[in-house]
Amino acid sequence: MRDANAQLLVAKVELGGQDWADNSRRRTKCDIKLYWAEGEVEETDWHCFEAFKRVREKLALHDLLPMRYGASRKVVLSGILLDMGFGLEVYKAAELGLHYARDF
């Protein structure tokens, strides 16, 4: 992570998830906990991308910015990536916005 002064901070992330069937419907849950020296944030949502988005929003309240690929504003999320990949992968948009590149 980076703080408001662009200083790098060490952080630890714990990721948990569940995938189950309820009345013949698929249910999912993603838990993300992020710890750093001065605090921690925790969020849960139905997929990891949305849970991480909420973590980013909480970090912004502390003037902190995660330095992860998924934190970029140049990512594209598709329904198939959500449904099959649990929101753990995204497409990175090209600089011109016309092409998409897949980064594994």
BAROSE-628428 format. One record per residue: residue number from 1; z, x, y of N, C-alpha, C, O in turn. Coordinates in pm, 1 decimal, padded with zeros to 6 digits, always signed. Each point is the difference from the previous one (the first is absolute). Layout:
REM residues N
   num        n.z        n.x        n.y       ca.z       ca.x       ca.y        c.z        c.x        c.y        o.z        o.x        o.y
   NUM          Z          X          Y          Z          X          Y          Z          X          Y          Z          X          Y
...
END
This chain:
REM residues 104
   num        n.z        n.x        n.y       ca.z       ca.x       ca.y        c.z        c.x        c.y        o.z        o.x        o.y
     1   +00000.0   +00083.9   -00117.9   +00000.0   -00083.9   +00117.9   +00000.0   +00087.9   +00123.4   +00034.8   +00118.0   -00004.8
     2   -00074.1   -00177.4   +00113.5   +00007.8   +00065.3   +00130.9   +00084.3   -00087.6   +00091.5   -00003.4   -00122.8   -00007.6
     3   +00079.5   +00189.8   +00094.9   +00077.3   -00075.5   +00098.3   -00078.1   -00006.8   +00130.9   -00114.3   +00045.4   +00006.1
     4   +00174.0   -00100.7   +00097.4   -00067.4   -00017.7   +00128.8   -00039.2   +00132.7   +00064.1   -00089.9   +00003.9   +00084.0
     5   +00157.2   +00105.9   -00123.4   -00031.0   +00133.4   +00052.8   -00095.4   +00076.9   -00089.7   -00016.7   +00120.8   +00016.9
     6   -00046.1   -00188.6   -00111.7   -00094.6   +00057.8   -00095.6   +00065.4   +00100.2   -00095.2   -00068.8   +00083.2   -00059.2
     7   +00199.3   -00090.8   +00044.3   +00071.1   +00085.8   -00094.5   -00007.8   -00062.2   -00139.3   +00018.8   -00120.5   -00016.7
     8   -00046.9   +00204.5   -00082.5   -00005.5   -00049.0   -00137.0   +00140.8   -00021.4   -00053.9   +00089.0   +00082.2   +00021.5
     9   -00070.0   -00192.8   -00091.2   +00127.4   -00031.5   -00062.1   -00020.6   -00015.4   -00150.3   -00100.9   -00054.9   -00044.1
    10   +00194.7   +00102.5   -00032.4   -00006.5   -00014.8   -00145.4   +00045.7   -00141.1   -00035.8   +00099.3   -00049.5   +00053.3
    11   -00171.8   -00013.8   -00142.9   +00035.6   -00134.6   -00044.0   -00021.0   -00011.3   -00150.3   -00078.9   +00073.4   -00059.6
    12   +00150.4   -00165.9   +00000.9   -00011.6   -00027.5   -00143.3   -00036.1   -00147.0   -00016.4   +00055.1   -00085.9   +00068.9
    13   -00147.8   +00056.9   -00160.2   -00042.7   -00137.0   -00024.5   +00029.1   -00036.7   -00145.1   -00030.8   +00075.7   -00092.1
    14   +00090.3   -00192.4   +00073.5   +00018.4   -00055.6   -00133.6   -00085.0   -00126.3   -00008.7   +00005.0   -00085.8   +00088.2
    15   -00081.9   +00075.8   -00194.1   -00091.6   -00111.5   -00019.2   +00034.1   -00070.1   -00131.1   +00015.6   +00064.3   -00103.8
    16   -00004.5   -00194.2   +00109.9   +00024.2   -00079.2   -00120.6   -00087.7   -00122.8   +00002.5   -00038.7   -00048.2   +00106.4
    17   +00008.0   -00001.8   -00223.6   -00085.0   -00117.4   -00004.6   +00021.4   -00080.7   -00125.6   +00049.8   +00049.5   -00101.2
    18   -00088.2   -00173.2   +00110.2   +00006.4   -00090.2   -00113.7   -00129.0   -00079.4   -00006.4   -00060.8   -00031.6   +00102.2
    19   +00020.3   +00000.1   -00224.2   -00119.0   -00079.4   -00024.9   +00035.0   -00091.7   -00117.3   +00024.5   +00048.0   -00110.7
    20   -00022.0   -00179.8   +00133.8   +00040.5   -00091.0   -00105.9   -00076.9   -00131.1   +00011.0   -00065.3   -00027.3   +00100.8
    21   +00074.2   -00052.5   -00205.5   -00063.2   -00131.6   -00001.8   +00107.8   -00106.4   +00015.4   +00106.1   +00007.1   -00062.0
    22   -00135.5   -00105.7   +00145.9   +00092.1   -00110.3   +00024.4   -00080.8   -00129.5   -00004.7   -00083.6   -00024.0   +00087.1
    23   +00107.9   -00058.9   -00187.8   -00077.4   -00124.3   -00016.2   -00149.8   +00026.6   -00000.9   -00077.1   -00068.0   +00067.7
    24   +00037.4   +00167.6   -00145.3   -00141.2   +00037.4   -00017.0   -00064.2   +00057.4   +00126.2   -00122.5   +00008.7   +00007.7
    25   +00203.0   +00030.6   +00091.4   -00052.2   +00064.0   +00121.2   +00054.4   +00141.0   +00008.8   +00115.3   +00026.0   -00034.2
    26   -00199.0   +00064.0   +00080.3   +00042.7   +00138.6   +00017.2   +00082.8   +00011.8   +00126.9   -00036.6   -00054.0   +00104.4
    27   +00147.2   +00124.3   -00114.0   +00086.9   +00027.8   +00114.5   +00018.4   +00150.9   +00009.3   +00007.9   +00069.0   -00101.6
    28   -00001.1   -00019.0   +00223.9   +00023.1   +00143.2   +00020.5   +00100.9   +00019.7   +00112.0   +00018.0   -00087.1   +00085.2
    29   +00047.0   +00201.5   -00086.5   +00095.9   +00035.2   +00104.8   +00002.5   +00152.1   +00012.4   +00005.3   +00070.8   -00100.6
    30   -00009.2   -00021.8   +00221.7   +00007.5   +00143.1   +00027.6   +00119.0   +00027.0   +00091.4   +00015.4   -00063.9   +00104.1
    31   +00068.6   +00159.2   -00144.3   +00115.4   +00041.9   +00080.3   -00022.8   +00143.0   +00047.3   -00031.2   +00088.2   -00080.1
    32   +00046.7   -00065.6   +00209.1   -00011.5   +00134.9   +00056.6   +00126.8   +00030.2   +00078.3   +00043.4   -00078.1   +00084.6
    33   +00014.5   +00193.5   -00115.0   +00115.3   +00049.6   +00075.7   -00037.6   +00137.9   +00053.4   -00045.2   +00085.9   -00075.8
    34   +00063.6   -00064.7   +00204.7   -00029.8   +00128.0   +00062.1   +00127.8   +00052.5   +00064.2   +00063.7   -00069.0   +00079.5
    35   -00027.1   +00191.7   -00114.8   +00121.7   +00063.8   +00050.5   -00036.5   +00122.6   +00081.9   -00092.6   +00073.1   -00035.3
    36   +00163.4   -00050.6   +00142.6   -00008.3   +00125.1   +00076.3   +00140.9   +00032.1   +00046.6   +00091.4   -00079.8   -00020.8
    37   -00072.1   +00194.6   +00083.1   +00134.5   +00049.6   +00032.9   +00081.6   -00098.7   +00083.4   +00121.4   -00009.9   -00018.0
    38   -00185.9   -00062.7   +00108.2   +00072.9   -00088.0   +00090.0   +00001.1   -00146.1   -00043.0   +00059.0   -00082.7   +00069.5
    39   -00121.3   +00048.2   -00180.1   +00000.1   -00140.8   -00037.5   -00087.5   -00033.1   -00118.4   -00045.8   +00088.2   -00072.7
    40   +00023.8   -00215.4   +00054.8   -00084.4   -00048.4   -00107.8   -00055.3   -00137.1   +00036.6   +00058.5   -00072.7   +00080.3
    41   -00171.4   +00038.9   -00140.2   -00057.7   -00133.9   +00012.9   -00041.7   -00045.4   -00139.1   -00030.3   +00081.1   -00087.6
    42   +00029.4   -00210.9   +00069.8   -00034.9   -00058.0   -00129.2   -00077.8   -00128.0   +00022.8   +00034.8   -00079.9   +00086.9
    43   -00139.7   +00060.5   -00164.4   -00079.7   -00122.1   +00009.4   -00051.6   -00039.7   -00137.2   -00017.6   +00083.4   -00088.8
    44   -00005.8   -00212.1   +00074.1   -00054.0   -00056.8   -00123.0   -00109.8   -00097.9   +00037.1   +00013.8   -00076.5   +00095.5
    45   -00123.3   +00078.9   -00171.5   -00106.8   -00096.9   +00018.8   -00074.0   -00016.0   -00131.6   +00037.3   +00061.5   -00099.9
    46   -00141.9   -00143.2   +00098.6   -00068.7   -00027.5   -00126.0   -00094.3   +00112.4   -00042.8   -00043.5   +00002.4   -00115.1
    47   +00011.3   +00090.1   +00204.4   -00076.1   +00119.3   -00037.5   +00045.5   +00117.0   +00087.9   +00061.4   -00019.4   +00104.9
    48   -00092.4   +00139.1   -00149.4   +00053.6   +00119.8   +00064.8   -00056.7   +00023.9   +00139.6   +00071.4   +00049.7   +00087.1
    49   -00196.5   -00083.6   -00064.1   -00058.1   +00023.2   +00131.6   +00075.0   -00080.0   +00106.2   +00031.5   +00052.4   +00106.9
    50   -00003.1   -00178.8   -00136.1   +00071.4   -00083.6   +00096.3   +00144.6   +00046.9   +00017.1   +00052.9   -00001.5   +00111.2
    51   +00010.7   +00042.7   -00220.2   +00137.4   +00050.6   +00009.6   +00003.3   +00126.6   +00086.5   +00090.3   +00016.4   +00082.1
    52   -00189.2   +00073.8   -00100.1   -00004.3   +00121.8   +00080.9   -00029.8   -00032.1   +00146.2   +00051.0   +00066.6   +00090.1
    53   -00132.8   -00167.4   -00066.9   -00027.9   -00043.5   +00137.9   +00130.0   -00042.2   +00069.1   +00022.4   +00033.0   +00116.5
    54   +00061.1   -00104.4   -00187.2   +00128.5   -00043.3   +00055.8   +00094.5   +00119.1   +00022.0   +00076.0   +00002.3   +00096.8
    55   -00081.5   +00095.9   -00187.0   +00078.4   +00122.7   +00018.7   -00045.2   +00070.3   +00127.5   +00082.7   +00044.4   +00079.6
    56   -00215.2   -00034.1   -00060.1   -00054.9   +00061.7   +00122.8   +00050.5   -00070.3   +00123.9   +00035.2   +00065.0   +00098.4
    57   -00031.3   -00198.4   -00102.0   +00047.2   -00076.8   +00115.7   +00146.9   +00030.6   +00030.3   +00037.7   +00011.8   +00116.6
    58   +00044.3   +00000.9   -00219.0   +00140.8   +00033.7   +00021.1   +00016.4   +00142.7   +00050.8   +00085.3   +00026.9   +00084.5
    59   -00167.6   +00065.0   -00136.4   +00006.8   +00138.7   +00046.7   -00038.7   +00009.4   +00147.1   +00056.4   +00081.1   +00073.3
    60   -00151.1   -00162.3   -00029.5   -00043.8   +00001.0   +00139.8   +00115.2   -00034.2   +00094.1   +00003.0   +00046.8   +00113.9
    61   +00091.2   -00127.3   -00160.3   +00117.4   -00032.6   +00081.7   +00087.1   +00123.6   +00025.7   +00078.0   +00003.5   +00095.2
    62   -00092.5   +00097.6   -00181.5   +00073.4   +00126.4   +00014.6   -00089.7   +00110.2   +00057.2   +00037.4   +00117.2   -00000.3
    63   -00156.1   -00155.4   +00049.5   -00100.2   +00095.4   +00050.4   -00040.6   +00101.1   -00106.4   -00016.7   +00118.5   +00029.0
    64   +00001.0   -00165.8   -00152.6   -00041.8   +00085.1   -00111.7   -00134.0   -00048.4   -00052.5   -00029.6   -00119.4   +00001.5
    65   -00051.7   +00214.8   -00048.3   -00132.5   -00030.4   -00052.9   -00017.2   +00068.4   -00134.9   +00010.3   +00122.3   -00008.6
    66   -00036.4   -00199.1   -00096.8   -00024.4   +00064.1   -00130.2   -00132.9   +00074.0   +00002.8   -00095.7   -00045.4   +00062.8
    67   +00090.0   +00156.8   -00129.4   -00121.8   +00082.5   -00002.6   -00064.2   -00010.8   -00138.7   -00013.1   +00099.7   -00070.9
    68   -00026.1   -00219.8   +00033.7   -00060.6   -00026.8   -00128.9   -00138.8   -00058.3   +00020.7   -00028.9   -00060.6   +00103.2
    69   -00054.8   +00079.6   -00201.1   -00136.3   -00050.7   +00002.3   -00002.2   -00151.1   +00024.7   -00080.0   -00048.1   +00080.2
    70   +00166.0   -00026.3   -00147.5   +00004.5   -00145.3   +00015.8   +00050.4   -00045.3   +00135.4   -00014.6   -00117.1   +00034.8
    71   +00073.9   +00207.7   +00043.0   +00049.3   -00034.8   +00132.5   -00110.4   +00006.4   +00105.4   +00020.7   -00040.4   +00114.4
    72   -00136.9   +00090.7   -00152.4   -00112.0   +00011.3   +00092.1   -00051.5   -00137.6   +00040.6   +00005.2   -00094.9   -00078.2
    73   -00054.8   +00085.0   +00200.8   -00060.9   -00124.6   +00046.0   -00143.2   -00012.3   -00050.7   -00063.7   -00103.4   +00020.2
    74   +00012.2   +00206.9   -00085.6   -00138.1   +00000.9   -00046.4   -00009.3   -00027.5   -00149.8   -00077.3   +00064.7   -00070.6
    75   +00154.3   -00158.6   +00023.3   -00006.5   -00036.5   -00140.8   -00044.0   -00144.9   -00013.6   +00025.0   -00083.0   +00087.5
    76   -00090.6   +00054.8   -00198.2   -00047.8   -00134.1   -00029.6   +00059.8   -00040.7   -00133.7   -00007.9   +00074.2   -00098.0
    77   +00066.1   -00189.5   +00094.8   +00062.3   -00051.3   -00120.8   -00084.4   -00114.7   -00053.4   -00034.9   -00091.5   +00074.5
    78   +00002.5   +00095.8   -00201.3   -00079.2   -00107.9   -00059.2   +00086.0   -00082.2   -00094.8   +00104.7   +00045.9   -00045.6
    79   -00148.3   -00165.1   +00016.8   +00071.7   -00087.5   -00091.6   +00013.9   +00059.0   -00138.4   +00104.0   -00015.0   -00064.2
    80   -00208.6   +00082.6   +00017.1   +00007.4   +00058.0   -00134.3   +00100.6   +00115.2   -00004.5   +00067.4   +00019.5   -00101.2
    81   -00057.0   +00056.7   +00210.0   +00100.0   +00106.7   +00003.9   +00140.9   -00058.9   -00000.7   +00091.2   +00057.9   -00059.2
    82   -00073.3   -00170.6   +00123.6   +00130.8   -00066.1   -00000.9   +00031.6   -00057.4   -00137.3   +00106.7   +00024.8   -00056.0
    83   -00200.5   -00101.4   +00003.0   +00025.3   -00068.4   -00126.4   +00014.1   +00094.4   -00118.5   +00088.8   -00016.7   -00083.6
    84   -00176.2   +00115.0   +00077.2   +00002.3   +00089.3   -00116.3   +00080.1   +00126.9   +00024.0   +00054.9   +00057.7   -00093.8
    85   -00047.9   -00014.4   +00218.3   +00065.9   +00126.6   +00029.7   +00135.5   -00012.8   +00064.6   +00061.3   +00100.7   +00035.6
    86   -00012.1   -00224.9   -00019.3   +00134.4   -00023.5   +00051.5   +00017.0   +00051.1   +00142.9   +00112.2   +00019.8   +00046.5
    87   -00226.7   +00002.0   +00024.3   +00006.0   +00048.6   +00137.2   +00032.4   +00147.4   +00011.7   +00039.8   +00046.8   +00106.7
    88   -00056.7   +00027.9   -00217.2   +00031.5   +00143.3   +00001.4   -00118.2   +00086.5   +00043.3   +00017.6   +00118.2   +00029.2
    89   -00138.0   -00175.9   -00024.6   -00117.9   +00074.5   +00042.2   -00071.3   -00076.6   +00110.6   +00005.6   -00122.9   +00005.7
    90   -00072.4   +00196.6   +00081.8   -00077.4   -00060.0   +00108.6   -00130.8   +00075.9   +00014.1   -00014.3   +00111.2   -00050.9
    91   -00080.0   -00171.8   +00119.7   -00123.9   +00067.6   +00036.6   +00019.1   +00058.2   +00139.6   +00061.6   -00062.7   +00086.2
    92   -00114.2   +00181.5   -00064.6   +00005.3   +00060.7   +00132.4   -00132.5   -00025.7   +00070.8   -00106.5   +00031.1   -00053.3
    93   +00113.2   -00087.5   +00172.3   -00120.2   -00030.9   +00077.1   -00058.0   +00127.0   +00060.0   +00073.8   +00087.4   +00045.5
    94   -00204.2   -00077.7   -00045.5   -00067.4   +00115.3   +00059.7   +00015.8   -00005.4   +00152.1   +00029.1   -00105.5   +00056.5
    95   -00048.1   +00218.7   +00008.2   +00016.0   +00008.6   +00144.8   -00086.9   -00099.0   +00076.3   +00043.9   -00055.1   +00100.9
    96   -00165.9   +00031.7   -00147.0   -00087.9   -00091.1   +00069.4   +00028.6   -00145.5   -00035.3   -00051.2   -00091.3   +00065.0
    97   +00131.1   +00070.1   -00165.6   +00033.9   -00135.2   -00039.3   -00108.7   -00070.1   -00080.1   +00009.8   -00119.8   -00026.5
    98   -00112.9   +00193.2   -00012.1   -00110.2   -00061.4   -00073.0   +00008.2   +00020.9   -00151.2   -00055.5   -00078.4   -00076.9
    99   +00124.1   +00183.1   +00034.9   +00007.3   +00033.3   -00141.4   +00146.8   +00009.3   -00040.0   +00088.3   +00019.3   +00083.6
   100   -00065.6   -00033.2   -00211.0   +00135.4   +00011.1   -00052.4   +00002.4   +00108.2   -00106.7   -00092.7   +00011.9   -00080.1
   101   +00197.4   +00065.2   +00079.8   +00016.7   +00105.1   -00100.3   +00124.7   -00032.8   -00079.9   +00099.7   -00046.0   +00055.6
   102   -00104.8   +00069.4   -00184.8   +00116.7   -00026.1   -00084.3   +00071.7   +00131.0   -00024.3   -00061.4   +00098.0   -00042.1
   103   +00188.0   -00095.7   +00067.7   +00081.9   +00120.7   -00016.1   +00104.0   -00026.6   -00107.3   +00081.7   -00091.0   +00014.0
   104   -00083.8   +00168.1   -00119.2   +00097.5   -00018.0   -00108.1   +00108.6   +00097.8   +00018.4   +00094.0   +00003.6   -00079.5
END
